[in-house]
């Protein structure tokens, strides 16, 4: 099995700014943790990030024939992007929505997700530890007896 962990805008700055909200772990460290979890689960992993809405849509389309599931931290596009909602539906890949912060405890404009209804589940508020959690949740969704 092969999973895609896809990150949206500004997440390349993880660990460099706003540690009080997002912690001090860098995206490279998150990637390493995801690869360690993938090895434990016995799956392959692709890790990617784009600051562009179309880049995220393209990455989802690209995963359609090559991957079995997606963990998606769409960043701020979570709250605005019908295109991402439609791309998740179009790929028909099980997708776990992920957020580092508890978006419901933040500004009102972060309370609504445009993509949640297209996803199999949502993990948020557990910091960058949410990435391995989301991979395990995706794996459990795809392998209900494991
Ligand atoms: O909590 C999350 O994971 C978010 O998806 C992060 C997005 C935010 O727009 C969502 O509402 C919640 C923002 C990512 C910005 O990442 C930064 C990292 C370091 C410094 C500044 C921004």
Backbone and ligand atoms as CSV (ligand in chain L), in Angstrom:
chain,resi,resn,atom,element,x,y,z
A,1,UNK,N,N,0.848,-1.191,0.000
A,1,UNK,CA,C,0.000,0.000,0.000
A,1,UNK,C,C,0.885,1.242,0.000
A,2,UNK,N,N,0.330,2.308,-0.544
A,2,UNK,CA,C,1.115,3.541,-0.638
A,2,UNK,C,C,0.235,4.739,-0.259
A,3,UNK,N,N,0.739,5.543,0.658
A,3,UNK,CA,C,-0.021,6.691,1.129
A,3,UNK,C,C,0.687,7.997,0.750
A,4,UNK,N,N,-0.131,9.023,0.539
A,4,UNK,CA,C,0.388,10.375,0.279
A,4,UNK,C,C,0.093,11.260,1.490
A,5,UNK,N,N,1.121,11.906,2.015
A,5,UNK,CA,C,0.924,12.951,3.029
A,5,UNK,C,C,1.156,14.274,2.321
A,6,UNK,N,N,0.101,15.071,2.239
A,6,UNK,CA,C,0.142,16.292,1.431
A,6,UNK,C,C,-0.110,17.521,2.311
A,7,UNK,N,N,0.764,18.496,2.165
A,7,UNK,CA,C,0.713,19.708,3.000
A,7,UNK,C,C,0.495,20.960,2.163
A,8,UNK,N,N,-0.322,21.861,2.702
A,8,UNK,CA,C,-0.678,23.068,1.979
A,8,UNK,C,C,0.178,24.271,2.330
A,9,UNK,N,N,-0.351,25.461,2.038
A,9,UNK,CA,C,0.430,26.691,2.076
A,9,UNK,C,C,0.998,27.022,3.450
A,10,UNK,N,N,2.216,27.499,3.421
A,10,UNK,CA,C,2.963,28.007,4.580
A,10,UNK,C,C,3.489,26.914,5.503
A,11,UNK,N,N,3.091,25.678,5.262
A,11,UNK,CA,C,3.554,24.611,6.161
A,11,UNK,C,C,5.044,24.319,5.960
A,12,UNK,N,N,5.635,24.817,4.867
A,12,UNK,CA,C,7.091,24.733,4.704
A,12,UNK,C,C,7.816,25.550,5.778
A,13,UNK,N,N,7.086,26.474,6.442
A,13,UNK,CA,C,7.704,27.317,7.480
A,13,UNK,C,C,7.600,26.710,8.876
A,14,UNK,N,N,7.036,25.511,8.942
A,14,UNK,CA,C,6.825,24.853,10.231
A,14,UNK,C,C,8.131,24.799,11.026
A,15,UNK,N,N,8.032,25.139,12.308
A,15,UNK,CA,C,9.214,25.087,13.171
A,15,UNK,C,C,10.051,26.354,13.118
A,16,UNK,N,N,9.788,27.198,12.119
A,16,UNK,CA,C,10.592,28.418,11.972
A,16,UNK,C,C,9.870,29.637,12.518
A,17,UNK,N,N,8.522,29.608,12.478
A,17,UNK,CA,C,7.716,30.736,12.952
A,17,UNK,C,C,6.554,30.182,13.767
A,18,UNK,N,N,5.935,31.039,14.576
A,18,UNK,CA,C,4.715,30.724,15.332
A,18,UNK,C,C,4.779,29.398,16.108
A,19,UNK,N,N,5.864,29.169,16.885
A,19,UNK,CA,C,5.963,27.902,17.628
A,19,UNK,C,C,4.872,27.754,18.683
A,20,UNK,N,N,4.330,28.905,19.158
A,20,UNK,CA,C,3.276,28.834,20.184
A,20,UNK,C,C,2.003,28.194,19.623
A,21,UNK,N,N,1.832,28.238,18.308
A,21,UNK,CA,C,0.644,27.619,17.691
A,21,UNK,C,C,0.999,26.268,17.080
A,22,UNK,N,N,2.119,26.208,16.362
A,22,UNK,CA,C,2.410,25.018,15.563
A,22,UNK,C,C,3.570,24.179,16.094
A,23,UNK,N,N,4.205,24.630,17.216
A,23,UNK,CA,C,5.311,23.870,17.774
A,23,UNK,C,C,6.627,24.190,17.073
A,24,UNK,N,N,7.664,23.480,17.481
A,24,UNK,CA,C,9.002,23.797,16.962
A,24,UNK,C,C,9.546,22.709,16.032
A,25,UNK,N,N,8.725,21.724,15.728
A,25,UNK,CA,C,9.146,20.657,14.813
A,25,UNK,C,C,9.084,21.165,13.376
A,26,UNK,N,N,10.132,20.897,12.613
A,26,UNK,CA,C,10.154,21.353,11.218
A,26,UNK,C,C,9.403,20.358,10.321
A,27,UNK,N,N,9.103,20.806,9.102
A,27,UNK,CA,C,8.391,19.914,8.168
A,27,UNK,C,C,9.281,18.713,7.808
A,28,UNK,N,N,10.600,18.940,7.738
A,28,UNK,CA,C,11.523,17.821,7.452
A,28,UNK,C,C,11.456,16.784,8.582
A,29,UNK,N,N,11.338,17.258,9.822
A,29,UNK,CA,C,11.223,16.322,10.960
A,29,UNK,C,C,9.884,15.592,10.933
A,30,UNK,N,N,8.824,16.307,10.529
A,30,UNK,CA,C,7.506,15.658,10.381
A,30,UNK,C,C,7.596,14.569,9.321
A,31,UNK,N,N,8.275,14.903,8.209
A,31,UNK,CA,C,8.434,13.919,7.129
A,31,UNK,C,C,9.155,12.676,7.648
A,32,UNK,N,N,10.218,12.876,8.424
A,32,UNK,CA,C,10.976,11.729,8.970
A,32,UNK,C,C,10.072,10.890,9.875
A,33,UNK,N,N,9.268,11.548,10.703
A,33,UNK,CA,C,8.359,10.816,11.612
A,33,UNK,C,C,7.328,10.022,10.801
A,34,UNK,N,N,6.861,10.610,9.708
A,34,UNK,CA,C,5.876,9.912,8.863
A,34,UNK,C,C,6.514,8.683,8.210
A,35,UNK,N,N,7.766,8.826,7.757
A,35,UNK,CA,C,8.443,7.674,7.150
A,35,UNK,C,C,8.652,6.568,8.180
A,36,UNK,N,N,8.958,6.946,9.420
A,36,UNK,CA,C,9.135,5.941,10.483
A,36,UNK,C,C,7.809,5.213,10.728
A,37,UNK,N,N,6.721,5.942,10.763
A,37,UNK,CA,C,5.403,5.318,10.971
A,37,UNK,C,C,5.049,4.417,9.794
A,38,UNK,N,N,5.342,4.887,8.579
A,38,UNK,CA,C,5.050,4.082,7.382
A,38,UNK,C,C,5.830,2.764,7.427
A,39,UNK,N,N,7.093,2.838,7.857
A,39,UNK,CA,C,7.918,1.620,7.952
A,39,UNK,C,C,7.295,0.654,8.960
A,40,UNK,N,N,6.845,1.199,10.094
A,40,UNK,CA,C,6.180,0.356,11.110
A,40,UNK,C,C,4.936,-0.322,10.544
A,41,UNK,N,N,4.198,0.442,9.748
A,41,UNK,CA,C,2.938,-0.084,9.186
A,41,UNK,C,C,3.185,-0.981,7.974
A,42,UNK,N,N,4.413,-0.926,7.444
A,42,UNK,CA,C,4.742,-1.730,6.267
A,42,UNK,C,C,4.139,-1.179,4.987
A,43,UNK,N,N,4.095,0.172,4.896
A,43,UNK,CA,C,3.542,0.803,3.697
A,43,UNK,C,C,4.570,1.767,3.104
A,44,UNK,N,N,4.364,2.128,1.848
A,44,UNK,CA,C,5.192,3.148,1.205
A,44,UNK,C,C,4.570,4.516,1.445
A,45,UNK,N,N,5.397,5.543,1.347
A,45,UNK,CA,C,4.905,6.889,1.650
A,45,UNK,C,C,5.503,7.922,0.706
A,46,UNK,N,N,4.661,8.825,0.251
A,46,UNK,CA,C,5.134,10.021,-0.446
A,46,UNK,C,C,4.757,11.213,0.417
A,47,UNK,N,N,5.686,12.141,0.586
A,47,UNK,CA,C,5.440,13.330,1.416
A,47,UNK,C,C,5.637,14.557,0.531
A,48,UNK,N,N,4.660,15.451,0.510
A,48,UNK,CA,C,4.752,16.599,-0.399
A,48,UNK,C,C,4.146,17.847,0.234
A,49,UNK,N,N,4.540,18.988,-0.306
A,49,UNK,CA,C,3.987,20.273,0.165
A,49,UNK,C,C,3.879,21.220,-1.022
A,50,UNK,N,N,2.794,21.992,-1.074
A,50,UNK,CA,C,2.672,23.039,-2.091
A,50,UNK,C,C,2.022,24.267,-1.479
A,51,UNK,N,N,2.494,25.424,-1.917
A,51,UNK,CA,C,1.868,26.680,-1.483
A,51,UNK,C,C,0.730,27.095,-2.407
A,52,UNK,N,N,0.438,26.262,-3.415
A,52,UNK,CA,C,-0.520,26.642,-4.448
A,52,UNK,C,C,-1.723,25.698,-4.475
A,53,UNK,N,N,-2.899,26.276,-4.564
A,53,UNK,CA,C,-4.129,25.472,-4.580
A,53,UNK,C,C,-4.092,24.466,-5.740
A,54,UNK,N,N,-3.706,24.952,-6.934
A,54,UNK,CA,C,-3.659,24.066,-8.103
A,54,UNK,C,C,-2.612,22.967,-7.941
A,55,UNK,N,N,-1.529,23.284,-7.246
A,55,UNK,CA,C,-0.498,22.280,-6.995
A,55,UNK,C,C,-1.033,21.155,-6.119
A,56,UNK,N,N,-1.871,21.525,-5.158
A,56,UNK,CA,C,-2.478,20.510,-4.279
A,56,UNK,C,C,-3.483,19.673,-5.058
A,57,UNK,N,N,-4.270,20.334,-5.910
A,57,UNK,CA,C,-5.233,19.600,-6.754
A,57,UNK,C,C,-4.476,18.632,-7.662
A,58,UNK,N,N,-3.396,19.108,-8.281
A,58,UNK,CA,C,-2.594,18.242,-9.167
A,58,UNK,C,C,-2.014,17.050,-8.398
A,59,UNK,N,N,-1.545,17.306,-7.181
A,59,UNK,CA,C,-0.962,16.213,-6.379
A,59,UNK,C,C,-2.033,15.161,-6.060
A,60,UNK,N,N,-3.248,15.619,-5.766
A,60,UNK,CA,C,-4.338,14.661,-5.493
A,60,UNK,C,C,-4.669,13.866,-6.749
A,61,UNK,N,N,-4.745,14.553,-7.892
A,61,UNK,CA,C,-5.029,13.840,-9.153
A,61,UNK,C,C,-3.934,12.822,-9.446
A,62,UNK,N,N,-2.684,13.233,-9.194
A,62,UNK,CA,C,-1.543,12.356,-9.453
A,62,UNK,C,C,-1.573,11.109,-8.597
A,63,UNK,N,N,-2.136,11.240,-7.394
A,63,UNK,CA,C,-2.167,10.105,-6.456
A,63,UNK,C,C,-3.233,9.083,-6.836
A,64,UNK,N,N,-4.138,9.486,-7.715
A,64,UNK,CA,C,-5.318,8.662,-8.028
A,64,UNK,C,C,-4.948,7.253,-8.474
A,65,UNK,N,N,-3.944,7.152,-9.348
A,65,UNK,CA,C,-3.585,5.833,-9.897
A,65,UNK,C,C,-2.468,5.164,-9.120
A,66,UNK,N,N,-1.819,5.922,-8.233
A,66,UNK,CA,C,-0.560,5.434,-7.642
A,66,UNK,C,C,-0.627,5.190,-6.140
A,67,UNK,N,N,-1.618,5.792,-5.464
A,67,UNK,CA,C,-1.685,5.718,-4.006
A,67,UNK,C,C,-3.020,5.135,-3.556
A,68,UNK,N,N,-3.020,4.661,-2.312
A,68,UNK,CA,C,-4.240,4.037,-1.759
A,68,UNK,C,C,-4.983,4.953,-0.798
A,69,UNK,N,N,-4.335,6.011,-0.335
A,69,UNK,CA,C,-4.991,6.913,0.612
A,69,UNK,C,C,-4.142,8.147,0.838
A,70,UNK,N,N,-4.767,9.156,1.445
A,70,UNK,CA,C,-4.124,10.466,1.595
A,70,UNK,C,C,-4.342,11.001,3.008
A,71,UNK,N,N,-3.280,11.595,3.570
A,71,UNK,CA,C,-3.403,12.456,4.754
A,71,UNK,C,C,-3.184,13.873,4.253
A,72,UNK,N,N,-4.156,14.738,4.485
A,72,UNK,CA,C,-4.112,16.080,3.898
A,72,UNK,C,C,-4.218,17.164,4.960
A,73,UNK,N,N,-3.125,17.928,5.119
A,73,UNK,CA,C,-3.210,19.182,5.859
A,73,UNK,C,C,-3.248,20.277,4.809
A,74,UNK,N,N,-4.438,20.713,4.478
A,74,UNK,CA,C,-4.614,21.679,3.386
A,74,UNK,C,C,-4.339,23.110,3.833
A,75,UNK,N,N,-3.915,23.293,5.091
A,75,UNK,CA,C,-3.625,24.644,5.581
A,75,UNK,C,C,-4.850,25.530,5.434
A,76,UNK,N,N,-4.630,26.789,5.083
A,76,UNK,CA,C,-5.731,27.754,5.008
A,76,UNK,C,C,-6.734,27.414,3.902
A,77,UNK,N,N,-6.314,26.638,2.890
A,77,UNK,CA,C,-7.256,26.253,1.824
A,77,UNK,C,C,-8.371,25.361,2.357
A,78,UNK,N,N,-8.137,24.753,3.527
A,78,UNK,CA,C,-9.184,23.975,4.198
A,78,UNK,C,C,-10.477,24.781,4.290
A,79,UNK,N,N,-10.321,26.070,4.580
A,79,UNK,CA,C,-11.474,26.900,4.921
A,79,UNK,C,C,-12.090,27.601,3.713
A,80,UNK,N,N,-11.456,27.441,2.548
A,80,UNK,CA,C,-11.912,28.218,1.383
A,80,UNK,C,C,-12.117,27.404,0.106
A,81,UNK,N,N,-11.529,26.215,0.017
A,81,UNK,CA,C,-11.352,25.623,-1.310
A,81,UNK,C,C,-12.379,24.556,-1.689
A,82,UNK,N,N,-13.326,24.960,-2.520
A,82,UNK,CA,C,-14.253,23.986,-3.106
A,82,UNK,C,C,-13.474,23.102,-4.085
A,83,UNK,N,N,-12.436,23.662,-4.727
A,83,UNK,CA,C,-11.627,22.885,-5.675
A,83,UNK,C,C,-10.979,21.684,-4.981
A,84,UNK,N,N,-10.497,21.893,-3.758
A,84,UNK,CA,C,-9.896,20.760,-3.034
A,84,UNK,C,C,-10.956,19.754,-2.621
A,85,UNK,N,N,-12.098,20.249,-2.168
A,85,UNK,CA,C,-13.220,19.347,-1.849
A,85,UNK,C,C,-13.525,18.458,-3.051
A,86,UNK,N,N,-13.659,19.088,-4.216
A,86,UNK,CA,C,-14.020,18.341,-5.431
A,86,UNK,C,C,-12.913,17.382,-5.852
A,87,UNK,N,N,-11.654,17.802,-5.669
A,87,UNK,CA,C,-10.527,16.935,-6.044
A,87,UNK,C,C,-10.497,15.685,-5.159
A,88,UNK,N,N,-10.768,15.845,-3.875
A,88,UNK,CA,C,-10.793,14.681,-2.968
A,88,UNK,C,C,-11.900,13.726,-3.416
A,89,UNK,N,N,-13.067,14.289,-3.715
A,89,UNK,CA,C,-14.182,13.439,-4.176
A,89,UNK,C,C,-13.827,12.760,-5.500
A,90,UNK,N,N,-13.178,13.515,-6.392
A,90,UNK,CA,C,-12.868,12.995,-7.725
A,90,UNK,C,C,-11.872,11.838,-7.655
A,91,UNK,N,N,-10.899,11.932,-6.747
A,91,UNK,CA,C,-9.891,10.868,-6.665
A,91,UNK,C,C,-10.490,9.592,-6.094
A,92,UNK,N,N,-11.516,9.763,-5.273
A,92,UNK,CA,C,-12.141,8.633,-4.566
A,92,UNK,C,C,-11.143,7.908,-3.668
A,93,UNK,N,N,-10.061,8.599,-3.309
A,93,UNK,CA,C,-9.116,8.014,-2.356
A,93,UNK,C,C,-9.537,8.387,-0.943
A,94,UNK,N,N,-9.542,7.409,-0.011
A,94,UNK,CA,C,-9.830,7.771,1.370
A,94,UNK,C,C,-8.825,8.816,1.861
A,95,UNK,N,N,-9.347,9.902,2.363
A,95,UNK,CA,C,-8.503,11.035,2.765
A,95,UNK,C,C,-8.806,11.424,4.201
A,96,UNK,N,N,-7.745,11.531,5.011
A,96,UNK,CA,C,-7.883,11.995,6.393
A,96,UNK,C,C,-7.481,13.467,6.431
A,97,UNK,N,N,-8.398,14.318,6.881
A,97,UNK,CA,C,-8.085,15.742,7.063
A,97,UNK,C,C,-7.295,15.891,8.360
A,98,UNK,N,N,-6.229,16.647,8.294
A,98,UNK,CA,C,-5.358,16.809,9.463
A,98,UNK,C,C,-5.060,18.282,9.717
A,99,UNK,N,N,-5.068,18.660,11.001
A,99,UNK,CA,C,-4.585,19.984,11.404
A,99,UNK,C,C,-3.725,19.866,12.640
A,100,UNK,N,N,-2.665,20.621,12.652
A,100,UNK,CA,C,-1.751,20.629,13.793
A,100,UNK,C,C,-2.437,21.286,14.985
A,101,UNK,N,N,-3.069,22.420,14.735
A,101,UNK,CA,C,-3.732,23.172,15.807
A,101,UNK,C,C,-5.192,22.750,15.915
A,102,UNK,N,N,-5.796,23.095,17.049
A,102,UNK,CA,C,-7.246,22.889,17.213
A,102,UNK,C,C,-7.947,24.087,16.580
A,103,UNK,N,N,-8.330,23.926,15.341
A,103,UNK,CA,C,-8.894,25.050,14.584
A,103,UNK,C,C,-10.193,25.574,15.222
A,104,UNK,N,N,-10.876,24.712,15.982
A,104,UNK,CA,C,-12.137,25.139,16.626
A,104,UNK,C,C,-11.890,26.042,17.829
A,105,UNK,N,N,-10.663,26.051,18.330
A,105,UNK,CA,C,-10.327,26.917,19.471
A,105,UNK,C,C,-9.670,28.215,18.988
A,106,UNK,N,N,-9.709,28.443,17.664
A,106,UNK,CA,C,-9.052,29.625,17.102
A,106,UNK,C,C,-10.105,30.554,16.469
A,107,UNK,N,N,-9.696,31.384,15.545
A,107,UNK,CA,C,-10.611,32.370,14.945
A,107,UNK,C,C,-11.804,31.659,14.285
A,108,UNK,N,N,-12.942,32.354,14.261
A,108,UNK,CA,C,-14.174,31.766,13.709
A,108,UNK,C,C,-13.975,31.312,12.264
A,109,UNK,N,N,-13.150,32.036,11.490
A,109,UNK,CA,C,-13.000,31.654,10.073
A,109,UNK,C,C,-12.282,30.323,9.900
A,110,UNK,N,N,-11.689,29.807,10.994
A,110,UNK,CA,C,-11.052,28.485,10.904
A,110,UNK,C,C,-11.987,27.360,11.354
A,111,UNK,N,N,-13.204,27.716,11.781
A,111,UNK,CA,C,-14.094,26.689,12.332
A,111,UNK,C,C,-14.737,25.833,11.255
A,112,UNK,N,N,-14.865,26.401,10.035
A,112,UNK,CA,C,-15.513,25.626,8.980
A,112,UNK,C,C,-14.476,25.027,8.043
A,113,UNK,N,N,-14.681,23.754,7.713
A,113,UNK,CA,C,-13.825,23.091,6.730
A,113,UNK,C,C,-14.630,22.814,5.472
A,114,UNK,N,N,-14.078,23.250,4.328
A,114,UNK,CA,C,-14.727,22.954,3.044
A,114,UNK,C,C,-14.470,21.510,2.621
A,115,UNK,N,N,-13.455,20.879,3.214
A,115,UNK,CA,C,-13.055,19.552,2.737
A,115,UNK,C,C,-13.530,18.406,3.623
A,116,UNK,N,N,-13.964,18.720,4.858
A,116,UNK,CA,C,-14.263,17.652,5.830
A,116,UNK,C,C,-15.301,16.664,5.306
A,117,UNK,N,N,-16.295,17.173,4.581
A,117,UNK,CA,C,-17.382,16.289,4.128
A,117,UNK,C,C,-16.914,15.322,3.041
A,118,UNK,N,N,-15.757,15.608,2.440
A,118,UNK,CA,C,-15.223,14.698,1.422
A,118,UNK,C,C,-14.216,13.704,2.024
A,119,UNK,N,N,-13.912,13.892,3.318
A,119,UNK,CA,C,-12.874,13.075,3.968
A,119,UNK,C,C,-13.493,11.966,4.809
A,120,UNK,N,N,-12.695,10.927,5.091
A,120,UNK,CA,C,-13.209,9.828,5.916
A,120,UNK,C,C,-13.163,10.191,7.396
A,121,UNK,N,N,-12.325,11.142,7.778
A,121,UNK,CA,C,-12.245,11.561,9.174
A,121,UNK,C,C,-11.311,12.736,9.314
A,122,UNK,N,N,-11.280,13.276,10.531
A,122,UNK,CA,C,-10.497,14.488,10.799
A,122,UNK,C,C,-9.708,14.291,12.094
A,123,UNK,N,N,-8.423,14.680,12.066
A,123,UNK,CA,C,-7.610,14.695,13.284
A,123,UNK,C,C,-7.069,16.100,13.434
A,124,UNK,N,N,-7.277,16.698,14.604
A,124,UNK,CA,C,-6.766,18.057,14.796
A,124,UNK,C,C,-6.463,18.316,16.261
A,125,UNK,N,N,-5.512,19.240,16.473
A,125,UNK,CA,C,-5.254,19.727,17.821
A,125,UNK,C,C,-4.174,18.982,18.586
A,126,UNK,N,N,-3.528,17.998,17.971
A,126,UNK,CA,C,-2.509,17.215,18.684
A,126,UNK,C,C,-1.089,17.575,18.246
A,127,UNK,N,N,-0.948,18.773,17.696
A,127,UNK,CA,C,0.365,19.187,17.238
A,127,UNK,C,C,0.821,18.336,16.065
A,128,UNK,N,N,2.124,18.324,15.835
A,128,UNK,CA,C,2.638,17.539,14.702
A,128,UNK,C,C,2.557,16.034,14.974
A,129,UNK,N,N,2.306,15.646,16.227
A,129,UNK,CA,C,2.067,14.220,16.545
A,129,UNK,C,C,0.831,13.712,15.803
A,130,UNK,N,N,0.011,14.635,15.311
A,130,UNK,CA,C,-1.183,14.241,14.563
A,130,UNK,C,C,-0.866,13.545,13.247
A,131,UNK,N,N,0.313,13.816,12.681
A,131,UNK,CA,C,0.648,13.186,11.389
A,131,UNK,C,C,0.737,11.662,11.503
A,132,UNK,N,N,1.555,11.128,12.433
A,132,UNK,CA,C,1.556,9.664,12.609
A,132,UNK,C,C,0.181,9.128,13.012
A,133,UNK,N,N,-0.543,9.893,13.836
A,133,UNK,CA,C,-1.900,9.458,14.218
A,133,UNK,C,C,-2.782,9.329,12.987
A,134,UNK,N,N,-2.689,10.310,12.102
A,134,UNK,CA,C,-3.525,10.303,10.893
A,134,UNK,C,C,-3.151,9.137,9.980
A,135,UNK,N,N,-1.846,8.848,9.881
A,135,UNK,CA,C,-1.422,7.700,9.056
A,135,UNK,C,C,-1.974,6.400,9.628
A,136,UNK,N,N,-1.916,6.259,10.961
A,136,UNK,CA,C,-2.449,5.045,11.592
A,136,UNK,C,C,-3.965,4.962,11.388
A,137,UNK,N,N,-4.637,6.108,11.466
A,137,UNK,CA,C,-6.096,6.134,11.267
A,137,UNK,C,C,-6.440,5.740,9.835
A,138,UNK,N,N,-5.678,6.261,8.872
A,138,UNK,CA,C,-5.898,5.922,7.461
A,138,UNK,C,C,-5.663,4.428,7.239
A,139,UNK,N,N,-4.576,3.926,7.821
A,139,UNK,CA,C,-4.234,2.505,7.665
A,139,UNK,C,C,-5.336,1.623,8.283
A,140,UNK,N,N,-5.833,2.031,9.439
A,140,UNK,CA,C,-6.915,1.278,10.082
A,140,UNK,C,C,-8.192,1.322,9.257
A,141,UNK,N,N,-8.441,2.458,8.627
A,141,UNK,CA,C,-9.626,2.584,7.764
A,141,UNK,C,C,-9.532,1.622,6.582
A,142,UNK,N,N,-8.332,1.509,6.011
A,142,UNK,CA,C,-8.145,0.662,4.823
A,142,UNK,C,C,-7.973,-0.814,5.173
A,143,UNK,N,N,-7.589,-1.078,6.425
A,143,UNK,CA,C,-7.353,-2.464,6.865
A,143,UNK,C,C,-8.114,-2.691,8.164
A,144,UNK,N,N,-9.429,-2.756,8.087
A,144,UNK,CA,C,-10.239,-2.763,9.326
A,144,UNK,C,C,-9.929,-3.925,10.257
A,145,UNK,N,N,-9.353,-5.012,9.749
A,145,UNK,CA,C,-9.086,-6.162,10.617
A,145,UNK,C,C,-7.666,-6.168,11.169
A,146,UNK,N,N,-6.833,-5.179,10.760
A,146,UNK,CA,C,-5.426,-5.175,11.211
A,146,UNK,C,C,-5.295,-4.593,12.608
L,1,LIG,O1,O,-3.407,23.739,12.250
L,1,LIG,C1,C,-3.155,23.475,11.070
L,1,LIG,O2,O,-2.507,22.496,10.714
L,1,LIG,C2,C,-3.619,24.439,9.965
L,1,LIG,O3,O,-3.970,23.670,8.839
L,1,LIG,C3,C,-2.432,25.333,9.661
L,1,LIG,C4,C,-2.767,26.439,8.664
L,1,LIG,C5,C,-4.007,27.201,9.088
L,1,LIG,O4,O,-4.358,28.148,8.093
L,1,LIG,C6,C,-5.190,26.276,9.340
L,1,LIG,O5,O,-6.278,27.055,9.793
L,1,LIG,C7,C,-4.829,25.253,10.392
L,1,LIG,C8,C,-1.615,27.437,8.569
L,1,LIG,C9,C,-0.280,26.834,8.316
L,1,LIG,C10,C,0.718,27.919,8.515
L,1,LIG,O6,O,1.895,27.337,8.997
L,1,LIG,C11,C,2.817,28.157,9.548
L,1,LIG,C12,C,3.905,27.549,10.070
L,1,LIG,C13,C,4.860,28.316,10.659
L,1,LIG,C14,C,4.741,29.703,10.695
L,1,LIG,C15,C,3.632,30.301,10.156
L,1,LIG,C16,C,2.667,29.526,9.555
